[in-house]
């Protein structure tokens, strides 16, 4: 059988640990909140993302809905230094 790509070859590094040897990282509440903030997701999309991630078991068991922080946007829009 002929190999067609590097992804089909066995790893040669003796320290290599493939995905089967470790459990996947699950997001904590703080990590989910940071991700939502970094992506600047609106509340509806943030909740959809969290719901899907929970469904796919990518969230820690204690994670609830993402905390949506809008204070930054409110402060940015009401700043007296904002260009008129």
JOURDA-V628701 format. One record per residue. N is the residue number from 1. PHI is phi in whole degrees, -180 to 180 (none if undefined). NEAR is the number of other ideal C-beta (glycine too) atoms within 10 Angstrom. Layout:
n = {N N}
phi = {PHI PHI}
near = {NEAR NEAR}
//
This chain:
n = {1 2 3 4 5 6 7 8 9 10 11 12 13 14 15 16 17 18 19 20 21 22 23 24 25 26 27 28 29 30 31 32 33 34 35 36 37 38 39 40 41 42 43 44 45 46 47 48 49 50 51 52 53 54 55 56 57 58 59 60 61 62 63 64 65 66 67 68 69 70 71 72 73 74 75 76 77 78 79 80 81 82 83 84}
phi = {none -89 -87 -106 -161 -66 -70 -94 -85 -74 -66 -98 -77 -67 -90 -62 -125 -76 -59 -71 -89 -140 -83 -68 -73 -108 -70 -88 -59 -64 -66 -63 -60 -63 -63 -61 -66 -62 -84 53 -80 -69 -54 -62 -72 -64 -68 -65 -59 -63 -62 -67 -65 -68 -60 -87 65 -99 -114 -59 -62 -83 -74 -105 -62 -66 -82 -94 -105 -108 -57 -60 -67 -63 -64 -64 -77 -105 -64 -68 -91 -63 -65 -89}
near = {4 4 9 7 6 6 6 9 8 6 9 6 6 5 5 9 9 7 7 6 7 8 7 8 9 15 18 13 16 10 14 24 19 13 16 22 15 8 10 10 17 11 12 9 13 21 15 12 17 23 13 11 17 18 9 9 10 16 21 14 7 7 19 10 15 24 12 14 11 9 7 10 10 10 9 9 8 8 9 5 4 8 4 3}
//
